[in-house]
């Protein structure tokens, strides 16, 4: 019998698929180990065991982490289906007592992930103590299709895949400066005057979404003096007096050290979408989180939008 055929017929441990999925999502063995609660050596051993039982390599090691081979890409959908079936089985059994349980991971840009989600999801957890919440706060696109997260807050609609998107809500952004900065440099009254000020914004070649090209829309890109890929870092720079920048209303509303600038003339609006995969929508705990977020956004509308006059 051909050697590869013999290997293909060997039994493999279904638990090794958990390691396979975790390494695919996290890309690094140390990070995958933290997710699963096992050490890096065990991750490596289980990946080798799975590759041996299947008869082919599943990962390539790159400078930025592990990447699936062509064989790994073929196996991934089946592994995800097994993971999904396992979660549904667990939910069906635990659901006999009508109590939600399990974990829900939500990905979001760092502004939403830091200043909007924690208080809302803390309240959800008080109502549903059996659900563990994981918030991935990062200014990048999340791989919802491969179930890196159960839900993602996105500033743009998904273009392809078996993804579902529901509108969370709209929010306003406008210019802010620190009290100390405007006391020293004055409050600009027009866009032309703003061009003479130091501006805070995103790093041009690290934008995670076209929706965050705020300054480009206003023709101000070249005047940015302090840039960061993190909106939370931009806020702190503005508070420290580095310059004037655009912030969401929900991030700056209750900060007395931040002064609104040109609010009436240059008020920007963005839409946030809750994006999930069709398969994860079958999980009651995920649906519950999605619905809770939508309800909370409606209740907090005044935190997100400048009231109409």
Protein Blocks (a to p, Z undefined) as FASTA:
>chain_A
ZZklmmmmpccdfklmmmmmmmmmnopaklmmmmnopafklmmmmmmmmmmmnopafbdc
dfkbccddfklmmmmmmmmmmmmmmmmmmmmmmmmnopaedjddddddfklmmmmmmmmm
mmmmmmmmmbccddddddddddfknomafbdcdfbdcfbdjdddddfbdcdddddddfkl
mmmnopafbfklmmmpccddddfklcfbfklmmmlmnopmmmpfbdcfbfklmmmmmmno
naccdddfklmmmmmkbccehklmmccdddddddddfklmmpmklmmmmmmmmmmmmmmm
mmmpccdZZ
